[in-house]
Amino acid sequence: MKKRNITLSYEEMPKQWYNILADIKLNPPIGRDGKPVGPDSLAPVFPMNLIEQEVSSQRWIDIPAEVLDIYSMWRATPLIRAYNLEKALGTPAKIYLKNESVSPAGSHKPNTAVAQAYYNKAFGIKKLVTETGAGQWGSALAFATSQFGLECKVFMVRISFDQKPHRKTLMQAWGAECIPSPSKLTNAGRQVLDKYPDTPGSLGIAISEAVEAAVSDQSGETRYSLGSVLNHVILHQTIIGLEAKKQMEKAGDYPDIVIGCAGGGSNFAGLAFPFVYDKMNGKKIEIYPVEPAACPSLTKAPFVYDHGDVAGYTPLLPMHSLGHAFIPPPIHAGGLRYHGMAPTVCQLVDEGIIEAKAVKQSEAFKAGVLWARTEGIVPAPETNHALAQVVAEAKKAKEEGKEKVILANFSGHGMLDLNAYEKYFSEELSDFALSDEEIEESEKIFKDYPKPQHLKSR
Ligand SMILES: Cc1ncc(COP(=O)(O)O)c(C=O)c1O
């Protein structure tokens, strides 16, 4: 019998996260005056125990027992050997997907949501406020806060709020409040609505609203929570790659190529960073974050300092950015509609250790449907971007007659994204191409900001 599903027992699950800050150099977050922003200034936004993780350079960080206990509801997640897809493509490549869709919320997002809820609770926080794109992150945090008895408020990007109404219901089921963004509840939201009343919204706007709502709460018991981009978020996600490494070992293989879709970078980094560590220590391996061609921060935008949100509430972060006021076209992969990218991922791109790819929405859905028809699970629109790259690499391996081992992250299922598939099947799904002029225009916003250095980690 073919071994399609490679599992790990609880005992075999990793008990520490991997912190890439021990192994790479990073430009610090700064203010517009160019001065580094110290941990203390983040205290109204995040609890101090998470701020300490954000700046820690300790390579291995213990996963608290309470977090491991909740992880064990669905972890270790299966590593799937995609025999049917290999056969359909007639490729000599071996294809492995780490299936993060088995979590209660349906994606990788609970890996950090549970950890963040745990650390906030331990710090005495009673309520978390966040934003969500497609609704995966909001529902993950709603699930996690329900486990720890915390309140949760979610600003959901309006286009996704309209496209995916059941995500809101899911958040409600876990006891969270979900509001379409931009909203009239915050200054940031009102300012955008005054200028663009019909805007589809963006992650950048929703982040501004959530930060503002969290820090303006007078109780002192509310904090903000971010589902991607930041170092501590990516730290929590490395459970994916650490498990995958053990599972690949069990399968008797090691990847030649590692792939993940990239919105803010967390699921990609979660899978890839343990392999980046190997690469920096001499392994030969290609590592590809895959973004939408309609929101091409890594592949088209420069490495600069820019804000993580539209209103400019966050410090300046060193990243590839399309400009913090950029409103990405309304593609269905709402979780990939972000103007920037995790600084750690950007640093690795800048150093040439990993190489970014971009995929069009239609190509992504084509690969997602092929996956559904071969391997059974309907993927999230975000995940389809990784799958499109998997298909491209498998076809390349066929042309070259090479038995490449491909490992990718299956970041989430698409059972609440079926209206996007409906649009795809009725040929109503368009590809949005951004002209160089549009990109240049939106990038004017950071032209006077300080510039990051091109650092070398090794
Ligand atoms: C299923 C899924 N994959 C990927 C992403 C992109 O986020 P990140 O790049 O942080 O993994 C999201 C974000 O909402 C998502 O829901």
PDBQT file of the ligand as one rigid body, heavy atoms in Angstrom, charges set to zero:
ROOT
HETATM    1  C1  LIG A 501      -5.252  29.966   3.954  1.00  0.00    +0.000 C 
HETATM    2  C2  LIG A 501      -4.304  31.117   3.983  1.00  0.00    +0.000 A 
HETATM    3  N1  LIG A 501      -3.094  30.991   3.407  1.00  0.00    +0.000 NA
HETATM    4  C3  LIG A 501      -2.227  32.000   3.400  1.00  0.00    +0.000 A 
HETATM    5  C4  LIG A 501      -2.514  33.224   3.956  1.00  0.00    +0.000 A 
HETATM    6  C5  LIG A 501      -1.508  34.326   3.860  1.00  0.00    +0.000 C 
HETATM    7  O1  LIG A 501      -0.981  34.720   5.069  1.00  0.00    +0.000 OA
HETATM    8  P1  LIG A 501       0.523  34.443   5.428  1.00  0.00    +0.000 P 
HETATM    9  O2  LIG A 501       1.362  34.920   4.288  1.00  0.00    +0.000 OA
HETATM   10  O3  LIG A 501       0.758  35.171   6.673  1.00  0.00    +0.000 OA
HETATM   11  O4  LIG A 501       0.652  32.964   5.618  1.00  0.00    +0.000 OA
HETATM   12  C6  LIG A 501      -3.744  33.411   4.581  1.00  0.00    +0.000 A 
HETATM   13  C7  LIG A 501      -4.074  34.707   5.215  1.00  0.00    +0.000 C 
HETATM   14  O5  LIG A 501      -5.168  35.010   5.546  1.00  0.00    +0.000 OA
HETATM   15  C8  LIG A 501      -4.675  32.333   4.588  1.00  0.00    +0.000 A 
HETATM   16  O6  LIG A 501      -5.858  32.468   5.151  1.00  0.00    +0.000 OA
ENDROOT
TORSDOF 0
